[in-house]
Amino acid sequence: MLQPSILLVEDDAFQRKAAETYLMNHDLKVIAVENGAQMRRQISRAMPDLVLLDVQLPGQEDGFALARWLRESNTKVGIIMLTAAGDSVDKVLGLESGADDYVAKPYEPRELLARCKSVLRRSANKSTPPLLERVRMGQHTLDLPKRQLLDQGGRDVALTSGEFDILKTFAENPNRPLSRDWLLETTSHRSRDPFDRAIDLRITRIRRKIEPMPEKPTVIRTVRGIGYMFVPPAE
């Protein structure tokens, strides 16, 4: 089995070295750089499986801009933002930029490792044969073996790995209200705190991609007081 590769983008030399050493001691291949220019050069050589991206970086591009560029370049690579402790704005902006997850500083090395393994595991699962082949979602089709969302014309609609995992979970639980807590734990393998908007943000992005009228969703509906429910189209 190939060793998963991680690109760590962190300008603080102490934190960069500490994270690199800890992850490498747990059988992960890590390349560490300190700014966006170095990140772009490294990615031009080889795309990693996962990018750990600090929000506060020197230069003209911060972590959010780099995350958007990376997501536009590759929809499958995992992205974890390293955000300021307790800064909900950083977390929200990170997820809106296409990140799969975030870790607040100062973080426990074990938490960082667990988040890395979670995102890597979700990416690796794309080779696992699913129970279903294709699921219609409104006028779109979710191709589970290929981990793709196709529009009416058969064109690929870009999804992050986190967005695909949410759609897959809905596809496996049609017409069943799913709570925000359960969705987060199932697709991100972590619990939700009272102010965690990760699922809501991802649902908003998904609706923009699959709903004819995102402001009046009919495919993924809000269930007041619970969460969300996928309603398959009538045959």
Phi, psi and chi 1 to 4 in degrees:
 res  aa     phi    psi   chi1   chi2   chi3   chi4
   1 MET       -  132.7 -179.6 -177.7 -123.1      -
   2 LEU   -68.5  142.5  -68.2  176.6      -      -
   3 GLN   -74.3  125.7 -168.2  178.4   28.8      -
   4 PRO   -59.5  141.5  -21.5   32.4      -      -
   5 SER  -108.0  136.4   60.8      -      -      -
   6 ILE  -125.4  133.5  -64.8  177.2      -      -
   7 LEU  -105.3  116.4  177.3   59.7      -      -
   8 LEU  -100.5  122.3  169.7   63.5      -      -
   9 VAL  -114.2  103.2 -171.4      -      -      -
  10 GLU  -148.8  123.8  167.3   64.5   74.9      -
  11 ASP   -83.0  -20.5   67.3  -49.6      -      -
  12 ASP   -77.8  116.2 -175.0  -75.4      -      -
  13 ALA   -62.1  -39.8      -      -      -      -
  14 PHE   -66.6  -48.8  176.6   79.2      -      -
  15 GLN   -65.4  -36.3  -66.6 -173.3   44.7      -
  16 ARG   -63.4  -47.1 -175.3  171.5   64.0 -111.5
  17 LYS   -68.1  -39.2 -173.8   60.0  177.9  177.7
  18 ALA   -64.0  -46.0      -      -      -      -
  19 ALA   -66.9  -42.5      -      -      -      -
  20 GLU   -59.8  -46.5  178.4 -175.3   16.8      -
  21 THR   -64.8  -44.1  -59.2      -      -      -
  22 TYR   -63.9  -45.8 -172.7   84.6      -      -
  23 LEU   -67.6  -38.2  -66.6  173.2      -      -
  24 MET   -67.9  -31.1  -71.1 -177.0   69.9      -
  25 ASN   -70.9   -9.8  -74.8  -19.3      -      -
  26 HIS  -115.0   37.4  -73.7   80.8      -      -
  27 ASP    64.7   33.1  -60.3  -38.5      -      -
  28 LEU  -115.5  139.6  -66.6  170.1      -      -
  29 LYS   -85.9  121.8  178.2 -177.5  176.9 -178.5
  30 VAL  -124.7  131.5 -178.2      -      -      -
  31 ILE  -116.3  124.8  -63.3  174.6      -      -
  32 ALA  -110.7  132.2      -      -      -      -
  33 VAL  -131.5  168.7  -60.5      -      -      -
  34 GLU  -114.8   -3.4   59.9 -178.0   87.5      -
  35 ASN  -156.9  175.8   55.1   48.2      -      -
  36 GLY   -66.4  -36.5      -      -      -      -
  37 ALA   -63.1  -43.2      -      -      -      -
  38 GLN   -66.6  -35.7  -67.6  179.9    5.5      -
  39 MET   -62.1  -46.2  167.6 -173.4  148.8      -
  40 ARG   -62.7  -41.2  -73.5  174.5 -178.9  -92.9
  41 ARG   -63.3  -42.5  -76.9 -162.9  -65.2  -88.2
  42 GLN   -66.0  -41.5 -178.7   56.7   40.9      -
  43 ILE   -67.7  -29.9  -74.8  177.2      -      -
  44 SER   -65.8  -23.0   70.0      -      -      -
  45 ARG   -85.5  -43.7  -60.5 -174.1 -171.3  105.1
  46 ALA  -161.7  135.0      -      -      -      -
  47 MET   -82.8  124.3 -179.8   63.8   68.7      -
  48 PRO   -75.9  172.4   30.4  -35.0      -      -
  49 ASP   -79.9  -27.9  -61.5  -57.9      -      -
  50 LEU  -149.9  141.2  171.7   64.8      -      -
  51 VAL  -118.7  124.3  177.2      -      -      -
  52 LEU   -96.6  116.5  -64.0  177.1      -      -
  53 LEU  -123.9  113.7 -173.0   53.3      -      -
  54 ASP   -71.0  140.8 -173.1   22.2      -      -
  55 VAL   -71.3  -46.5  168.0      -      -      -
  56 GLN   -90.5  102.4  -58.7  -64.8  -28.8      -
  57 LEU  -125.9  148.8  -70.2  171.3      -      -
  58 PRO   -71.9  159.4   27.7  -35.0      -      -
  59 GLY    99.8 -171.8      -      -      -      -
  60 GLN   -79.9  -20.8  -63.5 -178.9  -20.3      -
  61 GLU  -110.4  123.8  -67.9 -177.4  -59.1      -
  62 ASP   -89.2 -178.0   61.3   12.5      -      -
  63 GLY   -61.6  -33.9      -      -      -      -
  64 PHE   -65.6  -45.2  -57.6  129.7      -      -
  65 ALA   -63.9  -39.9      -      -      -      -
  66 LEU   -67.9  -36.8  -69.8  168.8      -      -
  67 ALA   -64.2  -42.1      -      -      -      -
  68 ARG   -63.2  -43.8  -73.5 -169.2  -68.7  -89.6
  69 TRP   -62.8  -42.8  170.0   80.0      -      -
  70 LEU   -65.9  -41.8 -176.5   57.8      -      -
  71 ARG   -66.7  -36.4 -176.0   55.5   71.0 -150.6
  72 GLU   -68.4  -30.7  -70.6  170.6    0.3      -
  73 SER   -78.5  -33.9  -56.2      -      -      -
  74 ASN  -151.5  116.3 -172.0  -61.8      -      -
  75 THR   -82.6  -10.7   61.5      -      -      -
  76 LYS   -99.2  -27.3  -53.5  -58.9 -177.7 -174.7
  77 VAL   -61.5  140.1   64.1      -      -      -
  78 GLY   -77.5  142.6      -      -      -      -
  79 ILE  -132.1  125.1  -57.2  174.6      -      -
  80 ILE  -120.1  123.5  -62.4  178.8      -      -
  81 MET   -87.3  139.2  -55.0  -63.4  -65.9      -
  82 LEU  -101.9  107.0  -54.4  177.1      -      -
  83 THR  -109.5  166.0   71.6      -      -      -
  84 ALA   -66.8  143.8      -      -      -      -
  85 ALA   -60.1  127.6      -      -      -      -
  86 GLY    72.5    5.8      -      -      -      -
  87 ASP   -91.2   96.0 -166.7  -25.3      -      -
  88 SER   -66.0  -27.2   59.9      -      -      -
  89 VAL   -64.4  -44.0  174.1      -      -      -
  90 ASP   -59.5  -42.1  -84.1    3.8      -      -
  91 LYS   -63.6  -45.7  -62.7  172.7 -175.2  176.3
  92 VAL   -64.0  -47.6  170.7      -      -      -
  93 LEU   -63.7  -36.2  -70.7  175.7      -      -
  94 GLY   -62.1  -46.3      -      -      -      -
  95 LEU   -67.1  -37.7  -67.8  168.3      -      -
  96 GLU   -68.0  -23.4  -71.7 -179.1  -21.7      -
  97 SER   -81.1   -5.9  -61.0      -      -      -
  98 GLY   110.3    6.6      -      -      -      -
  99 ALA   -70.1  151.7      -      -      -      -
 100 ASP   -87.4  -26.4  -63.9  -71.4      -      -
 101 ASP  -162.4  174.8 -154.9  -12.1      -      -
 102 TYR  -144.2  154.1   58.8   82.8      -      -
 103 VAL  -130.2  126.5  177.4      -      -      -
 104 ALA   -85.8  136.2      -      -      -      -
 105 LYS   -85.3  148.1  -65.3 -178.4  177.6 -178.3
 106 PRO   -74.8  137.0   27.6  -32.1      -      -
 107 TYR  -110.0  154.6   50.6   76.6      -      -
 108 GLU   -77.9  134.2  -72.6  -73.1  -23.2      -
 109 PRO   -54.1  -35.1  -26.5   35.0      -      -
 110 ARG   -66.7  -34.7  -73.8  179.4  -62.3  177.5
 111 GLU   -67.4  -43.0  179.0 -169.2    4.4      -
 112 LEU   -60.2  -43.9  179.2   64.2      -      -
 113 LEU   -61.5  -43.9  177.5   62.7      -      -
 114 ALA   -63.3  -41.6      -      -      -      -
 115 ARG   -66.3  -39.9  -63.0  -70.3  179.3   88.3
 116 CYS   -61.3  -47.3  -71.6      -      -      -
 117 LYS   -64.3  -35.2  -73.5 -174.5  174.0 -179.7
 118 SER   -64.1  -48.4  174.9      -      -      -
 119 VAL   -67.7  -39.9  173.6      -      -      -
 120 LEU   -64.7  -37.3  -73.0  168.2      -      -
 121 ARG   -65.3  -41.7 -176.4  166.1   52.9 -115.7
 122 ARG   -64.3  -37.8  -62.0 -156.3  -56.4  -91.8
 123 SER   -67.8  -39.3  -62.8      -      -      -
 124 ALA   -68.4  -27.0      -      -      -      -
 125 ASN   -67.1  -10.0  -76.9  -18.0      -      -
 126 LYS   -66.1  -15.8   59.3 -173.6  168.3 -173.7
 127 SER   -94.1   -1.3   61.3      -      -      -
 128 THR   -81.0  125.9  -57.6      -      -      -
 129 PRO   -60.9  120.3  -19.9   31.1      -      -
 130 PRO   -81.7  164.9   29.1  -31.6      -      -
 131 LEU   -72.8  -31.8  -64.5  176.3      -      -
 132 LEU  -110.1  156.6  -57.1  172.6      -      -
 133 GLU   -96.2  -62.8  -69.1  -75.8  -31.3      -
 134 ARG  -134.3  142.6  -71.1 -170.9  165.9 -160.4
 135 VAL  -129.8  127.1  178.3      -      -      -
 136 ARG   -76.3  132.9  -75.5 -176.2   57.0 -154.1
 137 MET  -128.8   92.6  -66.7 -169.3  151.9      -
 138 GLY    65.0 -124.6      -      -      -      -
 139 GLN   -93.7    5.3  -63.3  179.1  -16.0      -
 140 HIS  -106.3  166.2  -68.9   66.6      -      -
 141 THR  -129.4  129.7  -59.7      -      -      -
 142 LEU   -96.4  114.5 -170.8   66.7      -      -
 143 ASP   -94.1  103.8 -170.4  -42.9      -      -
 144 LEU   -70.6  -44.6  -67.6  169.3      -      -
 145 PRO   -60.4  -36.7  -23.1   33.9      -      -
 146 LYS   -92.4   -4.7  -65.4 -177.9  179.2  179.1
 147 ARG    53.9   50.1  -69.5 -178.7   66.8   88.4
 148 GLN  -128.9  150.4  -72.2 -178.6  -43.2      -
 149 LEU  -112.2  124.9  179.6   67.2      -      -
 150 LEU  -112.9  139.1  -53.3  173.2      -      -
 151 ASP   -84.3 -174.1   64.6   13.8      -      -
 152 GLN   -58.3  -31.7  -87.6 -173.1  -58.7      -
 153 GLY   -88.1    6.3      -      -      -      -
 154 GLY    80.7   11.8      -      -      -      -
 155 ARG   -85.4  145.1  -66.3  176.1  -67.7  -91.7
 156 ASP   -73.1  127.4 -173.2   14.5      -      -
 157 VAL   -99.9  123.7  178.6      -      -      -
 158 ALA   -62.6  130.7      -      -      -      -
 159 LEU  -131.6  143.7  -69.8  176.4      -      -
 160 THR   -77.6  165.0   68.1      -      -      -
 161 SER   -62.7  -35.1   59.6      -      -      -
 162 GLY   -66.3  -40.3      -      -      -      -
 163 GLU   -65.4  -41.5  -69.8  168.4   -7.2      -
 164 PHE   -61.9  -43.8  174.4   84.3      -      -
 165 ASP   -60.5  -37.0  -71.0  -21.6      -      -
 166 ILE   -66.6  -46.2  -70.3  174.5      -      -
 167 LEU   -62.6  -38.4  -73.2  176.3      -      -
 168 LYS   -63.0  -41.7  178.7  175.4 -179.1  -70.2
 169 THR   -63.6  -41.4  -60.3      -      -      -
 170 PHE   -63.1  -43.0  -80.8  127.9      -      -
 171 ALA   -60.4  -33.0      -      -      -      -
 172 GLU   -84.5   -7.7  -66.4  171.8  -17.9      -
 173 ASN  -135.7   59.0  -62.6  -86.7      -      -
 174 PRO   -66.6  146.3   26.3  -35.5      -      -
 175 ASN    56.3   28.8  -63.9  -49.4      -      -
 176 ARG  -125.0  119.6  175.7 -175.2  170.9 -170.2
 177 PRO   -62.5  128.2  -21.3   33.6      -      -
 178 LEU  -116.7  128.7  -55.4  178.1      -      -
 179 SER   -74.2  156.7   71.7      -      -      -
 180 ARG   -61.3  -42.1  -69.2  174.1  174.1   83.6
 181 ASP   -59.9  -46.7  -70.5  -13.0      -      -
 182 TRP   -66.1  -41.2 -169.0   84.4      -      -
 183 LEU   -61.6  -43.5  -79.7  167.6      -      -
 184 LEU   -66.7  -44.1 -171.0   63.7      -      -
 185 GLU   -66.3  -36.0  -69.4  172.2    7.4      -
 186 THR   -75.1  -41.2  -59.2      -      -      -
 187 THR   -95.3  -23.2   60.9      -      -      -
 188 SER  -117.2   -8.1  -61.0      -      -      -
 189 HIS    58.8   40.6  -54.2  -76.6      -      -
 190 ARG  -149.9  158.3   62.9 -177.0  175.2   86.9
 191 SER   -83.5  163.6   58.3      -      -      -
 192 ARG  -108.1  135.1  172.5  177.5  172.9  -91.6
 193 ASP   -92.2  165.6   66.2   56.4      -      -
 194 PRO   -58.2  -23.4  -25.2   35.2      -      -
 195 PHE  -106.4   11.2  -58.4  101.5      -      -
 196 ASP   -78.5  117.6 -163.8  -27.1      -      -
 197 ARG  -108.6   15.9  -64.4 -173.9   56.8 -141.9
 198 ALA   -56.6  -48.2      -      -      -      -
 199 ILE   -65.6  -44.0  -71.8  -63.4      -      -
 200 ASP   -60.2  -40.8  -65.0  -36.2      -      -
 201 LEU   -65.6  -41.2  -71.5  167.9      -      -
 202 ARG   -69.0  -38.9  -74.2  175.0 -179.5  158.8
 203 ILE   -62.1  -40.6  -65.4  -64.5      -      -
 204 THR   -60.9  -44.2  -63.2      -      -      -
 205 ARG   -65.9  -41.4  -68.8 -154.9  -54.0  -94.4
 206 ILE   -63.2  -43.0  -71.5  170.2      -      -
 207 ARG   -60.0  -38.0  -78.9  172.8  168.3  168.1
 208 ARG   -62.3  -24.3  -70.2  172.3 -175.5  158.7
 209 LYS   -92.4  -28.2  -63.8  175.6 -178.8 -178.5
 210 ILE  -118.9  -17.5   69.2  172.2      -      -
 211 GLU   -89.3  134.9  -61.7  -81.4    0.5      -
 212 PRO   -59.8  -38.5  -23.1   33.9      -      -
 213 MET  -131.1   91.9  -61.7  178.1   64.3      -
 214 PRO   -55.7  -29.1  -24.9   35.1      -      -
 215 GLU   -75.3  -15.0   67.0  -80.4    6.4      -
 216 LYS  -130.6   71.7  -64.8 -179.3  179.9  179.5
 217 PRO   -66.7  140.0   25.1  -34.1      -      -
 218 THR  -121.9  -17.4   58.5      -      -      -
 219 VAL   -89.3  -52.0 -179.2      -      -      -
 220 ILE  -114.3  103.8  -62.0  177.3      -      -
 221 ARG   -98.6  149.6  -58.0 -177.9 -175.0 -179.9
 222 THR   -81.7  131.0  -60.1      -      -      -
 223 VAL  -107.6  106.3 -178.6      -      -      -
 224 ARG   -56.0  131.3 -170.8  176.6  -60.3  -84.6
 225 GLY    81.4   -5.0      -      -      -      -
 226 ILE  -123.7  -64.6  -61.3  178.0      -      -
 227 GLY   167.6 -113.4      -      -      -      -
 228 TYR  -140.0  160.7  -59.3   96.8      -      -
 229 MET  -144.6  133.9  179.9  172.0   66.8      -
 230 PHE   -87.1  124.7  163.5   52.0      -      -
 231 VAL  -111.9  107.7 -179.8      -      -      -
 232 PRO   -64.6  153.5  -17.9   30.2      -      -
 233 PRO   -68.3  147.6   24.5  -33.7      -      -
 234 ALA   -68.2  135.0      -      -      -      -
 235 GLU   -71.8      -  -64.8  -64.1  -22.1      -
